[in-house]
Amino acid sequence: MLHSVTTMGQPLDAVLARATQGLSAPDRALARALVSQALRQLPGIDATIDSATERPLPEDSRARQALRVALAGRYCLDTPPHAVVATTLPLLEGGPRRLAHGVLSTIFRTVQALPAPALPDGVQARWADAWGETVAASAALMLADIPPTDLRLADPARTADYKTQLGATSLFPGHLRLPDGADISELPGFTAGDWWVQDAAAQLAVPLLGDVAGKNILDLCAAPGGKTMQLAAAGAHVTAVDMSASRLKRLRENLKRTGLSATVVTADALLWAPDAPFDAILLDAPCSATGTFRRHPEVLLRGGGAVLTRLAALQSALLARASGWLKPGGTLVCAVCSLEREEAPPAPPAVLAPYPVTVDELPAGLLPTAEGYVRTLPGLWRESGGADGFQIARYRRRP
């Protein structure tokens, strides 16, 4: 799994689904925890490994991957040293088992803890340059924390009620943050479909469309569907478009559980076109997803440069295309779960005018930027558990 993520560039969730078929739920959870923690602590783990070898092991070698998993188990999950050795050496059958045993013995004898969490060098430089050293330092600290689980209520008026039932906290109406260790499927309201899992920052885009009740709304690049359900719960007639059939399957399942409805379309937004314009559009554009690094630490290993340039061009193309499907005077919100400056809100086409977000539209602790954008950076709500990184802009169709 770790090799597939770090060397092949595959998403952890997809790798996990393939690699853990047939395993029990506890074993699947352990596998995910080991790989996730190895990814969170990768710079420190690699530095520790290199301190115990005469020559650095190749980045993609099986020995380095096995040692990464071993140190994640020992120092992040508190697995006893003898158990780490006993489960690591069989991973190197026919390979450098003696080397691995020697490295682990040296490390366990001399190292009490891993170095402080750190961003990969390239990410550290980009984020410090874009948002400042304080934000980059906050992001590194967040790598040490398992992110909390956030819920979105279909009916925000029930926030106080469910806050009590679930022992949760809340950052704003409709949002709940669960205590550690909660079993989602066993909680009150799951079977009834009263809520769904959705990060706090991801919940901010839909309210910027205003009152959507009875309106025809397009949710573009909609899967896995959190924002679609927010719109439907607010009374909108939603058309949800995404090119991923597998991710739309999850959206349909969530709609069924929550009793909400939407017209779901499997299509490439650059090729698809609607029959009629919409009152409002939400574009959750494809991006690097680096804002989700707390939950998906593998995104920190994805390249910058040309990759970010390509994604920014795609976001601009989607925004230009979607702007033609909006009624005059209609609102379009464009969001990306990215912390990359290259993926800041794109310049709108001429048909769209900036529609700045005001402070009274945002939860306490969050201010719009000088341009009227919404940007959730590492450090926001840190004392309450933090939030994903998002950049959100709002536009209005000119008459």
C-alpha positions, -999 to +999 in steps of 0.1 A: +000+000+000+027+024+010+047+017-022+015+022-044+010+056-028+045+070-025+060+056-057+030+049-080+012+081-070-021+063-063-048+076-038-047+059-004-085+052-004-083+034-037-053+014-027-068+005+007-100-008-010-080-032-032-053-043-007-076-051+023-103-071+006-112-100+028-097-086+059-117-080+091-127-044+100-100-041+127-073-053+104-084-028+077-084+000+102-049-010+114-036-011+078-050+023+072-036+037+104-001+023+097+001+037+062-016+070+071+008+076+100+038+067+079+027+093+053+020+120+080+055+115+095+074+107+063+102+133+065+109+124+102+107+087+096+130+088+066+155+110+085+154+084+114+160+055+090+189+073+073+205+080+106+209+042+112+222+031+078+257+036+062+242+046+029+206+059+023+183+032+010+166+039-023+134+058-020+113+030-036+131+000-021+111-026-003+134-023+027+127+014+031+089+009+028+089-019+054+110+002+078+086+032+073+057+010+083+077-004+112+085+031+126+049+042+121+038+013+143+064+018+170+064+056+174+029+066+162+008+036+173+029+026+203+034-010+191+060-028+213+094-032+197+094-070+197+060-070+179+073-045+153+103-067+145+082-098+144+058-083+118+083-063+098+109-090+089+084-113+071+077-084+048+113-088+035+113-126+029+141-132+004+154-097+009+176-077+034+161-090+066+194-088+084+198-051+074+163-043+085+167-061+119+200-042+125+184-008+116+154-014+138+176-026+167+198+006+164+168+029+162+149+013+191+180+015+212+188+051+205+156+069+194+129+078+219+106+097+195+104+108+159+114+143+149+086+169+150+062+165+121+073+185+090+060+192+056+079+179+026+105+205+016+087+216-016+054+220+001+069+239+030+086+264+006+054+269-015+030+274+015+055+296+034+059+318+003+021+319-004+007+323+031+036+329+055+058+309+078+031+309+106+006+291+083+032+266+071+042+259+107+005+254+117+002+229+088+031+209+100+017+207+135-016+195+121+001+165+106+005+151+141-032+152+148-058+127+137-085+151+122-119+151+139-150+138+122-175+166+112-211+161+104-236+183+084-272+183+096-300+183+070-319+206+093-296+232+110-324+240+134-317+207+151-281+216+159-286+220+197-306+188+199-280+167+181-251+184+199-265+170+231-274+136+217-240+130+202-219+148+228-206+169+200-193+205+196-204+229+169-187+257+150-218+271+134-255+261+128-258+228+109-223+217+118-213+191+144-179+178+155-179+144+171-158+132+200-129+109+192-137+072+186-173+077+176-187+048+155-206+066+127-230+040+117-242+034+153-249+071+161-284+085+165-296+099+132-275+078+109-302+054+099-328+082+097-305+101+074-305+133+095-269+140+088-238+130+067-200+133+072-186+165+057-157+186+069-165+220+084-147+240+057-165+221+029-198+232+044-191+269+038-196+271+000-233+263-002-246+291+021-229+316-001-255+309-028-281+325-006-317+312-003-319+283-028-354+270-019-374+262-050-345+272-073-328+252-100-292+247-089-263+230-107-237+212-086-208+207-109-181+181-101-205+171-074-193+137-061-192+124-034-221+146-028-219+165+005-227+198-011-255+182-033-272+171-001-268+205+015-285+221-015-313+195-016-319+198+022-322+235+017-351+229-008-332+233-041-339+214-073-304+200-078-287+187-109-255+170-098-229+163-125-197+144-122-176+123-146-168+096-120-194+068-120-180+052-089-180+084-069-216+091-081-226+057-068-217+069-033-237+101-039-268+080-048-263+059-017-261+089+005-292+105-012-311+073-005-300+072+032-309+108+038-342+107+018-330+137-003-334+139-041-313+152-070-310+146-107-277+128-110-257+130-143-226+111-152-207+133-176-176+153-183-185+190-176-163+201-205-184+181-229-219+181-213-244+209-216-278+215-199-311+220-216-318+253-197-298+278-176-298+276-138-306+301-111-273+294-094-242+271-099-218+256-075-185+246-091-163+224-068-135+223-093-110+194-096-078+204-079-046+192-061-067+186-029-038+197-008-062+213+016-073+178+027-038+168+038-049+160+073-071+132+061-052+124+030-015+130+037-006+114+004-016+146-014+016+162+000+036+139-022+020+151-055+041+174-076+038+212-080+049+231-110+034+217-142+007+197-123-006+229-106-005+248-139-025+222-156-051+221-128-054+259-127-061+259-165-088+232-160-104+253-133-105+284-155-119+264-184-147+249-162-155+283-148-158+298-183-180+270-195-203+270-164-207+308-166-227+303-199-252+281-180-262+308-155-292+330-157-286+368-157-283+379-121-276+344-110-249+335-085-219+312-091-197+299-063-163+283-073-144+263-047-113+242-045-100+222-015-064+234-022-038+254-004-018+262-035-015+298-047-017+287-083-052+274-075-065+306-061-099+317-075-094+322-112-100+354-130-137+353-141-148+355-177-163+388-188-198+376-183-192+373-145-187+400-120-171+395-086-196+392-058-176+397-026-184+376+005-191+397+036-180+390+072-216+385+084-220+356+060-192+336+076-189+317+110-171+333+139-133+333+136-133+335+098-129+367+078-131+372+040-099+382+022-095+418+009-108+406-025-139+391-009-129+355-012-131+328+015-099+311+024-095+285+052-058+282+060-041+259+085-045+274+120-082+282+115-102+269+145-070+251+156-080+250+192-113+233+182-097+207+159-090+227+127-105+224+093-096+215+057-080+241+034-104+257+009-104+287-014-138+299-024-149+328-047-183+341-056-195+357-088-227+371-103-239+369-139-240+403-155-275+413-169 
